[in-house]
């Protein structure tokens, strides 16, 4: 009987959702802007910290001068890193977005592109920081992230 109980507890723990996302009703709804107010991880697992990914394409780090294209590439670079851990965008718990010369138009583009990547919400928590310049001339966006991988 004890073995059966331990097996059932293990099965439940394995199937339990490790991440939770919260958007308190007394705060504004952040989902149209592509983020959640808070996230937590309660299960044993691994945190993966992803360095700032730019809109530079490939090993040559080719930079388009188009903000939308750089945004698409930066998000794809995040997905590539996640893939190397067998994770999906839904495993991200926190992102930070740095946008050069931030504007409402750039925010609109960011929201459109993040919605293409995060098809199955909830969104991760998020901080957007307008900046005058990034590390390399021509970089228009940089996104870093923290992901969570549950132990199996």
N, CA, C and O atoms as a GROMACS GRO file, in nm:
protein
  608
    1UNK      N    1   0.082  -0.119   0.000
    1UNK     CA    2   0.000   0.000   0.000
    1UNK      C    3   0.087   0.126   0.000
    1UNK      O    4   0.057   0.223  -0.071
    2UNK      N    5   0.194   0.126   0.079
    2UNK     CA    6   0.282   0.242   0.085
    2UNK      C    7   0.345   0.269  -0.052
    2UNK      O    8   0.357   0.385  -0.093
    3UNK      N    9   0.384   0.162  -0.123
    3UNK     CA   10   0.443   0.175  -0.256
    3UNK      C   11   0.341   0.238  -0.352
    3UNK      O   12   0.378   0.323  -0.434
    4UNK      N   13   0.216   0.198  -0.343
    4UNK     CA   14   0.111   0.252  -0.428
    4UNK      C   15   0.092   0.402  -0.399
    4UNK      O   16   0.081   0.482  -0.492
    5UNK      N   17   0.090   0.439  -0.271
    5UNK     CA   18   0.076   0.580  -0.236
    5UNK      C   19   0.193   0.663  -0.287
    5UNK      O   20   0.173   0.773  -0.339
    6UNK      N   21   0.315   0.612  -0.272
    6UNK     CA   22   0.432   0.684  -0.323
    6UNK      C   23   0.427   0.698  -0.474
    6UNK      O   24   0.463   0.802  -0.529
    7UNK      N   25   0.382   0.593  -0.541
    7UNK     CA   26   0.370   0.598  -0.687
    7UNK      C   27   0.267   0.701  -0.730
    7UNK      O   28   0.290   0.776  -0.824
    8UNK      N   29   0.153   0.704  -0.661
    8UNK     CA   30   0.049   0.802  -0.694
    8UNK      C   31   0.097   0.944  -0.667
    8UNK      O   32   0.071   1.034  -0.747
    9UNK      N   33   0.166   0.965  -0.556
    9UNK     CA   34   0.220   1.098  -0.525
    9UNK      C   35   0.322   1.140  -0.630
    9UNK      O   36   0.322   1.256  -0.673
   10UNK      N   37   0.408   1.049  -0.671
   10UNK     CA   38   0.507   1.079  -0.774
   10UNK      C   39   0.440   1.113  -0.906
   10UNK      O   40   0.480   1.208  -0.974
   11UNK      N   41   0.338   1.038  -0.941
   11UNK     CA   42   0.265   1.063  -1.065
   11UNK      C   43   0.199   1.200  -1.059
   11UNK      O   44   0.205   1.276  -1.156
   12UNK      N   45   0.136   1.232  -0.947
   12UNK     CA   46   0.071   1.362  -0.932
   12UNK      C   47   0.175   1.475  -0.942
   12UNK      O   48   0.152   1.574  -1.010
   13UNK      N   49   0.287   1.459  -0.874
   13UNK     CA   50   0.391   1.562  -0.875
   13UNK      C   51   0.446   1.581  -1.015
   13UNK      O   52   0.474   1.693  -1.056
   14UNK      N   53   0.461   1.473  -1.090
   14UNK     CA   54   0.512   1.482  -1.226
   14UNK      C   55   0.414   1.555  -1.315
   14UNK      O   56   0.455   1.630  -1.403
   15UNK      N   57   0.284   1.533  -1.294
   15UNK     CA   58   0.183   1.593  -1.379
   15UNK      C   59   0.140   1.732  -1.332
   15UNK      O   60   0.077   1.806  -1.407
   16UNK      N   61   0.174   1.768  -1.209
   16UNK     CA   62   0.133   1.898  -1.157
   16UNK      C   63   0.202   2.009  -1.236
   16UNK      O   64   0.318   1.998  -1.273
   17UNK      N   65   0.129   2.114  -1.261
   17UNK     CA   66   0.186   2.228  -1.332
   17UNK      C   67   0.283   2.300  -1.240
   17UNK      O   68   0.246   2.343  -1.131
   18UNK      N   69   0.407   2.313  -1.283
   18UNK     CA   70   0.511   2.371  -1.199
   18UNK      C   71   0.504   2.523  -1.195
   18UNK      O   72   0.543   2.584  -1.095
   19UNK      N   73   0.456   2.586  -1.301
   19UNK     CA   74   0.452   2.730  -1.307
   19UNK      C   75   0.311   2.782  -1.288
   19UNK      O   76   0.214   2.723  -1.336
   20UNK      N   77   0.300   2.893  -1.218
   20UNK     CA   78   0.171   2.962  -1.210
   20UNK      C   79   0.194   3.108  -1.250
   20UNK      O   80   0.300   3.164  -1.225
   21UNK      N   81   0.093   3.165  -1.311
   21UNK     CA   82   0.098   3.304  -1.353
   21UNK      C   83  -0.020   3.375  -1.289
   21UNK      O   84  -0.130   3.321  -1.284
   22UNK      N   85   0.004   3.497  -1.240
   22UNK     CA   86  -0.104   3.570  -1.174
   22UNK      C   87  -0.115   3.710  -1.230
   22UNK      O   88  -0.016   3.779  -1.257
   23UNK      N   89  -0.240   3.749  -1.247
   23UNK     CA   90  -0.276   3.884  -1.286
   23UNK      C   91  -0.389   3.928  -1.195
   23UNK      O   92  -0.506   3.911  -1.230
   24UNK      N   93  -0.356   3.984  -1.077
   24UNK     CA   94  -0.460   4.023  -0.983
   24UNK      C   95  -0.564   4.114  -1.050
   24UNK      O   96  -0.530   4.206  -1.125
   25UNK      N   97  -0.689   4.087  -1.020
   25UNK     CA   98  -0.797   4.161  -1.084
   25UNK      C   99  -0.798   4.309  -1.049
   25UNK      O  100  -0.856   4.389  -1.122
   26UNK      N  101  -0.734   4.347  -0.938
   26UNK     CA  102  -0.730   4.488  -0.901
   26UNK      C  103  -0.626   4.566  -0.981
   26UNK      O  104  -0.622   4.689  -0.973
   27UNK      N  105  -0.541   4.496  -1.059
   27UNK     CA  106  -0.443   4.562  -1.146
   27UNK      C  107  -0.494   4.557  -1.290
   27UNK      O  108  -0.584   4.479  -1.322
   28UNK      N  109  -0.437   4.640  -1.376
   28UNK     CA  110  -0.481   4.640  -1.516
   28UNK      C  111  -0.448   4.506  -1.581
   28UNK      O  112  -0.358   4.435  -1.537
   29UNK      N  113  -0.521   4.473  -1.686
   29UNK     CA  114  -0.502   4.347  -1.759
   29UNK      C  115  -0.380   4.361  -1.850
   29UNK      O  116  -0.384   4.436  -1.947
   30UNK      N  117  -0.269   4.289  -1.820
   30UNK     CA  118  -0.148   4.304  -1.900
   30UNK      C  119  -0.146   4.217  -2.026
   30UNK      O  120  -0.058   4.234  -2.110
   31UNK      N  121  -0.241   4.126  -2.041
   31UNK     CA  122  -0.234   4.031  -2.153
   31UNK      C  123  -0.236   4.098  -2.290
   31UNK      O  124  -0.171   4.046  -2.381
   32UNK      N  125  -0.306   4.211  -2.312
   32UNK     CA  126  -0.296   4.274  -2.444
   32UNK      C  127  -0.156   4.326  -2.474
   32UNK      O  128  -0.123   4.352  -2.590
   33UNK      N  129  -0.074   4.341  -2.369
   33UNK     CA  130   0.062   4.392  -2.386
   33UNK      C  131   0.167   4.282  -2.381
   33UNK      O  132   0.287   4.311  -2.382
   34UNK      N  133   0.124   4.156  -2.376
   34UNK     CA  134   0.216   4.044  -2.387
   34UNK      C  135   0.295   4.010  -2.263
   34UNK      O  136   0.410   3.968  -2.274
   35UNK      N  137   0.235   4.027  -2.143
   35UNK     CA  138   0.305   3.984  -2.022
   35UNK      C  139   0.205   3.956  -1.911
   35UNK      O  140   0.088   3.994  -1.919
   36UNK      N  141   0.254   3.890  -1.806
   36UNK     CA  142   0.178   3.867  -1.683
   36UNK      C  143   0.242   3.950  -1.572
   36UNK      O  144   0.360   3.983  -1.580
   37UNK      N  145   0.164   3.983  -1.469
   37UNK     CA  146   0.218   4.061  -1.357
   37UNK      C  147   0.315   3.979  -1.272
   37UNK      O  148   0.414   4.034  -1.222
   38UNK      N  149   0.290   3.849  -1.255
   38UNK     CA  150   0.376   3.768  -1.169
   38UNK      C  151   0.375   3.624  -1.215
   38UNK      O  152   0.279   3.577  -1.276
   39UNK      N  153   0.483   3.554  -1.185
   39UNK     CA  154   0.489   3.410  -1.209
   39UNK      C  155   0.567   3.348  -1.094
   39UNK      O  156   0.651   3.413  -1.031
   40UNK      N  157   0.538   3.222  -1.068
   40UNK     CA  158   0.612   3.151  -0.964
   40UNK      C  159   0.635   3.007  -1.009
   40UNK      O  160   0.562   2.952  -1.091
   41UNK      N  161   0.738   2.949  -0.951
   41UNK     CA  162   0.773   2.810  -0.979
   41UNK      C  163   0.782   2.741  -0.844
   41UNK      O  164   0.857   2.784  -0.757
   42UNK      N  165   0.705   2.634  -0.827
   42UNK     CA  166   0.703   2.569  -0.697
   42UNK      C  167   0.760   2.428  -0.697
   42UNK      O  168   0.773   2.367  -0.591
   43UNK      N  169   0.795   2.375  -0.811
   43UNK     CA  170   0.845   2.238  -0.819
   43UNK      C  171   0.998   2.238  -0.832
   43UNK      O  172   1.058   2.338  -0.870
   44UNK      N  173   1.057   2.125  -0.800
   44UNK     CA  174   1.201   2.108  -0.815
   44UNK      C  175   1.234   2.105  -0.964
   44UNK      O  176   1.166   2.038  -1.041
   45UNK      N  177   1.337   2.176  -1.002
   45UNK     CA  178   1.374   2.178  -1.142
   45UNK      C  179   1.496   2.265  -1.164
   45UNK      O  180   1.578   2.285  -1.074
   46UNK      N  181   1.507   2.315  -1.285
   46UNK     CA  182   1.626   2.389  -1.326
   46UNK      C  183   1.584   2.526  -1.381
   46UNK      O  184   1.491   2.535  -1.461
   47UNK      N  185   1.651   2.631  -1.337
   47UNK     CA  186   1.632   2.763  -1.395
   47UNK      C  187   1.736   2.782  -1.505
   47UNK      O  188   1.853   2.751  -1.485
   48UNK      N  189   1.692   2.832  -1.619
   48UNK     CA  190   1.781   2.859  -1.732
   48UNK      C  191   1.780   3.009  -1.756
   48UNK      O  192   1.674   3.067  -1.780
   49UNK      N  193   1.897   3.070  -1.750
   49UNK     CA  194   1.910   3.213  -1.774
   49UNK      C  195   1.961   3.233  -1.917
   49UNK      O  196   2.067   3.182  -1.953
   50UNK      N  197   1.885   3.306  -1.996
   50UNK     CA  198   1.920   3.327  -2.137
   50UNK      C  199   1.971   3.469  -2.152
   50UNK      O  200   1.901   3.565  -2.121
   51UNK      N  201   2.093   3.482  -2.201
   51UNK     CA  202   2.152   3.614  -2.224
   51UNK      C  203   2.069   3.693  -2.323
   51UNK      O  204   1.988   3.638  -2.398
   52UNK      N  205   2.091   3.823  -2.322
   52UNK     CA  206   2.020   3.910  -2.414
   52UNK      C  207   2.040   3.866  -2.558
   52UNK      O  208   2.153   3.858  -2.608
   53UNK      N  209   1.929   3.837  -2.624
   53UNK     CA  210   1.932   3.796  -2.764
   53UNK      C  211   1.892   3.915  -2.850
   53UNK      O  212   1.786   3.975  -2.829
   54UNK      N  213   1.976   3.947  -2.945
   54UNK     CA  214   1.948   4.062  -3.032
   54UNK      C  215   1.873   4.015  -3.155
   54UNK      O  216   1.836   3.898  -3.169
   55UNK      N  217   1.850   4.109  -3.243
   55UNK     CA  218   1.789   4.078  -3.371
   55UNK      C  219   1.891   4.042  -3.476
   55UNK      O  220   1.863   4.049  -3.596
   56UNK      N  221   2.013   4.003  -3.432
   56UNK     CA  222   2.119   3.963  -3.524
   56UNK      C  223   2.097   3.822  -3.575
   56UNK      O  224   2.084   3.729  -3.496
   57UNK      N  225   2.094   3.806  -3.705
   57UNK     CA  226   2.064   3.678  -3.768
   57UNK      C  227   2.189   3.593  -3.786
   57UNK      O  228   2.289   3.639  -3.841
   58UNK      N  229   2.183   3.469  -3.738
   58UNK     CA  230   2.287   3.371  -3.762
   58UNK      C  231   2.421   3.402  -3.697
   58UNK      O  232   2.435   3.496  -3.619
   59UNK      N  233   2.519   3.318  -3.732
   59UNK     CA  234   2.653   3.333  -3.676
   59UNK      C  235   2.719   3.464  -3.716
   59UNK      O  236   2.806   3.515  -3.647
   60UNK      N  237   2.676   3.518  -3.829
   60UNK     CA  238   2.732   3.645  -3.877
   60UNK      C  239   2.670   3.765  -3.806
   60UNK      O  240   2.718   3.877  -3.819
   61UNK      N  241   2.562   3.740  -3.730
   61UNK     CA  242   2.491   3.845  -3.656
   61UNK      C  243   2.448   3.958  -3.749
   61UNK      O  244   2.471   4.076  -3.720
   62UNK      N  245   2.386   3.921  -3.860
   62UNK     CA  246   2.340   4.020  -3.958
   62UNK      C  247   2.221   4.096  -3.903
   62UNK      O  248   2.122   4.037  -3.861
   63UNK      N  249   2.232   4.227  -3.902
   63UNK     CA  250   2.128   4.313  -3.847
   63UNK      C  251   2.052   4.385  -3.958
   63UNK      O  252   2.110   4.459  -4.037
   64UNK      N  253   1.923   4.362  -3.964
   64UNK     CA  254   1.836   4.440  -4.052
   64UNK      C  255   1.822   4.578  -3.989
   64UNK      O  256   1.844   4.594  -3.869
   65UNK      N  257   1.785   4.676  -4.069
   65UNK     CA  258   1.757   4.808  -4.011
   65UNK      C  259   1.608   4.823  -3.980
   65UNK      O  260   1.561   4.932  -3.947
   66UNK      N  261   1.533   4.711  -3.990
   66UNK     CA  262   1.388   4.709  -3.968
   66UNK      C  263   1.359   4.655  -3.827
   66UNK      O  264   1.400   4.543  -3.794
   67UNK      N  265   1.289   4.732  -3.746
   67UNK     CA  266   1.262   4.691  -3.609
   67UNK      C  267   1.182   4.562  -3.603
   67UNK      O  268   1.214   4.474  -3.522
   68UNK      N  269   1.079   4.546  -3.686
   68UNK     CA  270   0.999   4.423  -3.685
   68UNK      C  271   1.087   4.301  -3.715
   68UNK      O  272   1.077   4.199  -3.647
   69UNK      N  273   1.171   4.312  -3.816
   69UNK     CA  274   1.258   4.198  -3.851
   69UNK      C  275   1.353   4.165  -3.737
   69UNK      O  276   1.373   4.048  -3.706
   70UNK      N  277   1.410   4.266  -3.673
   70UNK     CA  278   1.499   4.238  -3.559
   70UNK      C  279   1.421   4.176  -3.443
   70UNK      O  280   1.473   4.089  -3.374
   71UNK      N  281   1.298   4.219  -3.422
   71UNK     CA  282   1.215   4.162  -3.317
   71UNK      C  283   1.188   4.015  -3.345
   71UNK      O  284   1.199   3.931  -3.255
   72UNK      N  285   1.153   3.984  -3.468
   72UNK     CA  286   1.127   3.844  -3.507
   72UNK      C  287   1.251   3.758  -3.485
   72UNK      O  288   1.241   3.646  -3.434
   73UNK      N  289   1.367   3.809  -3.524
   73UNK     CA  290   1.492   3.733  -3.508
   73UNK      C  291   1.527   3.717  -3.360
   73UNK      O  292   1.567   3.608  -3.318
   74UNK      N  293   1.512   3.823  -3.281
   74UNK     CA  294   1.542   3.812  -3.137
   74UNK      C  295   1.454   3.706  -3.072
   74UNK      O  296   1.503   3.625  -2.993
   75UNK      N  297   1.325   3.706  -3.104
   75UNK     CA  298   1.235   3.605  -3.048
   75UNK      C  299   1.272   3.466  -3.098
   75UNK      O  300   1.266   3.370  -3.022
   76UNK      N  301   1.309   3.453  -3.227
   76UNK     CA  302   1.350   3.323  -3.279
   76UNK      C  303   1.479   3.277  -3.210
   76UNK      O  304   1.495   3.157  -3.185
   77UNK      N  305   1.570   3.369  -3.180
   77UNK     CA  306   1.692   3.332  -3.109
   77UNK      C  307   1.661   3.279  -2.970
   77UNK      O  308   1.723   3.183  -2.924
   78UNK      N  309   1.563   3.340  -2.902
   78UNK     CA  310   1.519   3.289  -2.772
   78UNK      C  311   1.464   3.148  -2.788
   78UNK      O  312   1.497   3.059  -2.709
   79UNK      N  313   1.381   3.126  -2.890
   79UNK     CA  314   1.323   2.994  -2.915
   79UNK      C  315   1.433   2.892  -2.944
   79UNK      O  316   1.425   2.778  -2.901
   80UNK      N  317   1.536   2.933  -3.018
   80UNK     CA  318   1.648   2.843  -3.049
   80UNK      C  319   1.718   2.798  -2.921
   80UNK      O  320   1.751   2.680  -2.905
   81UNK      N  321   1.742   2.892  -2.829
   81UNK     CA  322   1.805   2.856  -2.701
   81UNK      C  323   1.712   2.762  -2.624
   81UNK      O  324   1.757   2.662  -2.568
   82UNK      N  325   1.583   2.794  -2.619
   82UNK     CA  326   1.487   2.707  -2.550
   82UNK      C  327   1.488   2.568  -2.610
   82UNK      O  328   1.487   2.468  -2.537
   83UNK      N  329   1.490   2.559  -2.744
   83UNK     CA  330   1.494   2.428  -2.811
   83UNK      C  331   1.613   2.345  -2.766
   83UNK      O  332   1.603   2.223  -2.754
   84UNK      N  333   1.726   2.411  -2.740
   84UNK     CA  334   1.846   2.337  -2.700
   84UNK      C  335   1.828   2.271  -2.562
   84UNK      O  336   1.903   2.181  -2.526
   85UNK      N  337   1.728   2.316  -2.487
   85UNK     CA  338   1.693   2.257  -2.357
   85UNK      C  339   1.563   2.175  -2.366
   85UNK      O  340   1.511   2.130  -2.264
   86UNK      N  341   1.513   2.156  -2.488
   86UNK     CA  342   1.385   2.088  -2.509
   86UNK      C  343   1.271   2.160  -2.438
   86UNK      O  344   1.185   2.097  -2.378
   87UNK      N  345   1.272   2.292  -2.446
   87UNK     CA  346   1.170   2.375  -2.384
   87UNK      C  347   1.096   2.456  -2.489
   87UNK      O  348   1.140   2.466  -2.604
   88UNK      N  349   0.985   2.514  -2.449
   88UNK     CA  350   0.900   2.597  -2.536
   88UNK      C  351   0.889   2.737  -2.474
   88UNK      O  352   0.926   2.756  -2.359
   89UNK      N  353   0.839   2.835  -2.551
   89UNK     CA  354   0.820   2.969  -2.494
   89UNK      C  355   0.738   2.969  -2.365
   89UNK      O  356   0.758   3.054  -2.278
   90UNK      N  357   0.647   2.875  -2.351
   90UNK     CA  358   0.565   2.869  -2.230
   90UNK      C  359   0.647   2.836  -2.105
   90UNK      O  360   0.597   2.851  -1.993
   91UNK      N  361   0.772   2.792  -2.122
   91UNK     CA  362   0.859   2.765  -2.008
   91UNK      C  363   0.929   2.891  -1.957
   91UNK      O  364   0.992   2.888  -1.851
   92UNK      N  365   0.918   3.002  -2.030
   92UNK     CA  366   0.977   3.126  -1.983
   92UNK      C  367   0.896   3.182  -1.869
   92UNK      O  368   0.772   3.186  -1.874
   93UNK      N  369   0.966   3.227  -1.765
   93UNK     CA  370   0.896   3.286  -1.652
   93UNK      C  371   0.922   3.436  -1.642
   93UNK      O  372   0.847   3.507  -1.575
   94UNK      N  373   1.027   3.486  -1.707
   94UNK     CA  374   1.060   3.628  -1.701
   94UNK      C  375   1.137   3.668  -1.826
   94UNK      O  376   1.229   3.598  -1.868
   95UNK      N  377   1.098   3.781  -1.885
   95UNK     CA  378   1.175   3.837  -1.996
   95UNK      C  379   1.199   3.985  -1.967
   95UNK      O  380   1.120   4.052  -1.900
   96UNK      N  381   1.310   4.034  -2.021
   96UNK     CA  382   1.340   4.177  -2.018
   96UNK      C  383   1.367   4.219  -2.161
   96UNK      O  384   1.446   4.157  -2.232
   97UNK      N  385   1.299   4.326  -2.204
   97UNK     CA  386   1.310   4.374  -2.341
   97UNK      C  387   1.373   4.512  -2.338
   97UNK      O  388   1.325   4.602  -2.268
   98UNK      N  389   1.480   4.530  -2.412
   98UNK     CA  390   1.545   4.659  -2.428
   98UNK      C  391   1.517   4.707  -2.570
   98UNK      O  392   1.550   4.638  -2.666
   99UNK      N  393   1.456   4.824  -2.583
   99UNK     CA  394   1.421   4.877  -2.715
   99UNK      C  395   1.487   5.013  -2.732
   99UNK      O  396   1.470   5.103  -2.650
  100UNK      N  397   1.564   5.026  -2.842
  100UNK     CA  398   1.628   5.153  -2.873
  100UNK      C  399   1.523   5.250  -2.925
  100UNK      O  400   1.442   5.215  -3.011
  101UNK      N  401   1.524   5.372  -2.870
  101UNK     CA  402   1.430   5.477  -2.911
  101UNK      C  403   1.286   5.426  -2.911
  101UNK      O  404   1.214   5.436  -3.010
  102UNK      N  405   1.247   5.370  -2.798
  102UNK     CA  406   1.115   5.313  -2.781
  102UNK      C  407   1.005   5.411  -2.823
  102UNK      O  408   1.015   5.532  -2.801
  103UNK      N  409   0.900   5.356  -2.883
  103UNK     CA  410   0.784   5.437  -2.923
  103UNK      C  411   0.660   5.349  -2.916
  103UNK      O  412   0.670   5.227  -2.902
  104UNK      N  413   0.544   5.411  -2.925
  104UNK     CA  414   0.419   5.333  -2.925
  104UNK      C  415   0.412   5.242  -3.048
  104UNK      O  416   0.358   5.132  -3.040
  105UNK      N  417   0.466   5.286  -3.160
  105UNK     CA  418   0.468   5.202  -3.280
  105UNK      C  419   0.554   5.077  -3.257
  105UNK      O  420   0.516   4.967  -3.296
  106UNK      N  421   0.670   5.094  -3.193
  106UNK     CA  422   0.756   4.979  -3.164
  106UNK      C  423   0.689   4.887  -3.062
  106UNK      O  424   0.701   4.765  -3.072
  107UNK      N  425   0.619   4.943  -2.965
  107UNK     CA  426   0.546   4.861  -2.868
  107UNK      C  427   0.438   4.779  -2.939
  107UNK      O  428   0.418   4.662  -2.906
  108UNK      N  429   0.369   4.839  -3.033
  108UNK     CA  430   0.267   4.769  -3.111
  108UNK      C  431   0.329   4.652  -3.188
  108UNK      O  432   0.275   4.541  -3.189
  109UNK      N  433   0.443   4.676  -3.250
  109UNK     CA  434   0.513   4.570  -3.324
  109UNK      C  435   0.555   4.459  -3.228
  109UNK      O  436   0.535   4.341  -3.258
  110UNK      N  437   0.613   4.497  -3.112
  110UNK     CA  438   0.653   4.397  -3.013
  110UNK      C  439   0.534   4.310  -2.974
  110UNK      O  440   0.544   4.187  -2.972
  111UNK      N  441   0.421   4.374  -2.944
  111UNK     CA  442   0.301   4.299  -2.903
  111UNK      C  443   0.252   4.205  -3.012
  111UNK      O  444   0.213   4.092  -2.983
  112UNK      N  445   0.254   4.249  -3.136
  112UNK     CA  446   0.213   4.163  -3.247
  112UNK      C  447   0.305   4.042  -3.259
  112UNK      O  448   0.258   3.929  -3.278
  113UNK      N  449   0.435   4.064  -3.248
  113UNK     CA  450   0.531   3.955  -3.266
  113UNK      C  451   0.532   3.860  -3.147
  113UNK      O  452   0.545   3.739  -3.166
  114UNK      N  453   0.520   3.911  -3.026
  114UNK     CA  454   0.520   3.820  -2.910
  114UNK      C  455   0.395   3.733  -2.911
  114UNK      O  456   0.399   3.618  -2.867
  115UNK      N  457   0.284   3.786  -2.961
  115UNK     CA  458   0.162   3.706  -2.971
  115UNK      C  459   0.175   3.593  -3.072
  115UNK      O  460   0.106   3.491  -3.060
  116UNK      N  461   0.262   3.608  -3.170
  116UNK     CA  462   0.287   3.499  -3.267
  116UNK      C  463   0.367   3.386  -3.202
  116UNK      O  464   0.349   3.269  -3.237
  117UNK      N  465   0.456   3.421  -3.110
  117UNK     CA  466   0.540   3.321  -3.044
  117UNK      C  467   0.466   3.254  -2.928
  117UNK      O  468   0.471   3.132  -2.913
  118UNK      N  469   0.396   3.334  -2.848
  118UNK     CA  470   0.321   3.281  -2.733
  118UNK      C  471   0.177   3.255  -2.774
  118UNK      O  472   0.086   3.329  -2.737
  119UNK      N  473   0.158   3.150  -2.852
  119UNK     CA  474   0.023   3.118  -2.899
  119UNK      C  475  -0.064   3.069  -2.784
  119UNK      O  476  -0.184   3.097  -2.780
  120UNK      N  477  -0.004   2.996  -2.691
  120UNK     CA  478  -0.077   2.942  -2.576
  120UNK      C  479  -0.037   3.022  -2.453
  120UNK      O  480   0.058   2.986  -2.383
  121UNK      N  481  -0.109   3.128  -2.427
  121UNK     CA  482  -0.077   3.211  -2.312
  121UNK      C  483  -0.088   3.126  -2.187
  121UNK      O  484  -0.150   3.021  -2.198
  122UNK      N  485  -0.037   3.158  -2.074
  122UNK     CA  486  -0.008   3.292  -2.026
  122UNK      C  487   0.130   3.340  -2.069
  122UNK      O  488   0.221   3.262  -2.096
  123UNK      N  489   0.142   3.471  -2.074
  123UNK     CA  490   0.269   3.533  -2.103
  123UNK      C  491   0.358   3.529  -1.980
  123UNK      O  492   0.308   3.518  -1.868
  124UNK      N  493   0.491   3.537  -2.000
  124UNK     CA  494   0.580   3.547  -1.884
  124UNK      C  495   0.572   3.687  -1.823
  124UNK      O  496   0.513   3.778  -1.881
  125UNK      N  497   0.630   3.702  -1.705
  125UNK     CA  498   0.644   3.837  -1.652
  125UNK      C  499   0.742   3.912  -1.741
  125UNK      O  500   0.824   3.850  -1.810
  126UNK      N  501   0.734   4.044  -1.740
  126UNK     CA  502   0.808   4.119  -1.839
  126UNK      C  503   0.843   4.258  -1.790
  126UNK      O  504   0.766   4.321  -1.717
  127UNK      N  505   0.960   4.305  -1.830
  127UNK     CA  506   1.000   4.443  -1.809
  127UNK      C  507   1.052   4.496  -1.942
  127UNK      O  508   1.140   4.436  -2.003
  128UNK      N  509   0.998   4.609  -1.985
  128UNK     CA  510   1.045   4.674  -2.108
  128UNK      C  511   1.120   4.800  -2.066
  128UNK      O  512   1.069   4.883  -1.992
  129UNK      N  513   1.244   4.812  -2.118
  129UNK     CA  514   1.328   4.926  -2.082
  129UNK      C  515   1.367   5.000  -2.210
  129UNK      O  516   1.439   4.946  -2.294
  130UNK      N  517   1.322   5.123  -2.225
  130UNK     CA  518   1.367   5.205  -2.338
  130UNK      C  519   1.514   5.244  -2.316
  130UNK      O  520   1.552   5.284  -2.206
  131UNK      N  521   1.594   5.233  -2.420
  131UNK     CA  522   1.736   5.267  -2.410
  131UNK      C  523   1.776   5.351  -2.532
  131UNK      O  524   1.712   5.343  -2.637
  132UNK      N  525   1.881   5.432  -2.517
  132UNK     CA  526   1.926   5.512  -2.631
  132UNK      C  527   2.014   5.433  -2.728
  132UNK      O  528   2.024   5.468  -2.846
  133UNK      N  529   2.077   5.325  -2.679
  133UNK     CA  530   2.172   5.249  -2.761
  133UNK      C  531   2.195   5.113  -2.697
  133UNK      O  532   2.181   5.096  -2.576
  134UNK      N  533   2.232   5.016  -2.780
  134UNK     CA  534   2.268   4.882  -2.731
  134UNK      C  535   2.414   4.855  -2.762
  134UNK      O  536   2.483   4.943  -2.815
  135UNK      N  537   2.463   4.736  -2.732
  135UNK     CA  538   2.606   4.703  -2.737
  135UNK      C  539   2.669   4.721  -2.875
  135UNK      O  540   2.785   4.760  -2.885
  136UNK      N  541   2.594   4.692  -2.981
  136UNK     CA  542   2.649   4.696  -3.117
  136UNK      C  543   2.568   4.797  -3.199
  136UNK      O  544   2.445   4.797  -3.193
  137UNK      N  545   2.636   4.879  -3.274
  137UNK     CA  546   2.566   4.974  -3.361
  137UNK      C  547   2.467   4.899  -3.450
  137UNK      O  548   2.499   4.795  -3.507
  138UNK      N  549   2.348   4.953  -3.459
  138UNK     CA  550   2.246   4.892  -3.545
  138UNK      C  551   2.150   4.801  -3.471
  138UNK      O  552   2.045   4.767  -3.524
  139UNK      N  553   2.186   4.759  -3.347
  139UNK     CA  554   2.092   4.677  -3.269
  139UNK      C  555   1.976   4.765  -3.225
  139UNK      O  556   1.996   4.873  -3.169
  140UNK      N  557   1.854   4.717  -3.250
  140UNK     CA  558   1.735   4.793  -3.215
  140UNK      C  559   1.658   4.732  -3.099
  140UNK      O  560   1.575   4.799  -3.036
  141UNK      N  561   1.687   4.604  -3.070
  141UNK     CA  562   1.616   4.533  -2.963
  141UNK      C  563   1.708   4.426  -2.906
  141UNK      O  564   1.792   4.370  -2.975
  142UNK      N  565   1.689   4.399  -2.777
  142UNK     CA  566   1.758   4.289  -2.710
  142UNK      C  567   1.662   4.233  -2.606
  142UNK      O  568   1.595   4.308  -2.534
  143UNK      N  569   1.655   4.100  -2.600
  143UNK     CA  570   1.563   4.034  -2.507
  143UNK      C  571   1.640   3.928  -2.430
  143UNK      O  572   1.701   3.838  -2.489
  144UNK      N  573   1.636   3.938  -2.296
  144UNK     CA  574   1.692   3.830  -2.216
  144UNK      C  575   1.577   3.761  -2.144
  144UNK      O  576   1.466   3.815  -2.137
  145UNK      N  577   1.605   3.643  -2.090
  145UNK     CA  578   1.494   3.562  -2.036
  145UNK      C  579   1.543   3.467  -1.929
  145UNK      O  580   1.661   3.435  -1.919
  146UNK      N  581   1.446   3.424  -1.848
  146UNK     CA  582   1.468   3.317  -1.751
  146UNK      C  583   1.360   3.212  -1.779
  146UNK      O  584   1.241   3.243  -1.789
  147UNK      N  585   1.404   3.088  -1.792
  147UNK     CA  586   1.311   2.977  -1.818
  147UNK      C  587   1.320   2.878  -1.703
  147UNK      O  588   1.416   2.876  -1.627
  148UNK      N  589   1.217   2.796  -1.693
  148UNK     CA  590   1.211   2.693  -1.590
  148UNK      C  591   1.190   2.558  -1.657
  148UNK      O  592   1.103   2.542  -1.742
  149UNK      N  593   1.272   2.460  -1.616
  149UNK     CA  594   1.260   2.323  -1.666
  149UNK      C  595   1.235   2.233  -1.547
  149UNK      O  596   1.320   2.219  -1.459
  150UNK      N  597   1.118   2.171  -1.546
  150UNK     CA  598   1.082   2.080  -1.436
  150UNK      C  599   1.168   1.955  -1.442
  150UNK      O  600   1.204   1.907  -1.550
  151UNK      N  601   1.202   1.903  -1.324
  151UNK     CA  602   1.274   1.776  -1.317
  151UNK      C  603   1.178   1.663  -1.348
  151UNK      O  604   1.063   1.663  -1.305
  152UNK      N  605   1.227   1.568  -1.424
  152UNK     CA  606   1.139   1.454  -1.459
  152UNK      C  607   1.169   1.336  -1.372
  152UNK      O  608   1.106   1.231  -1.386
   0.00000   0.00000   0.00000
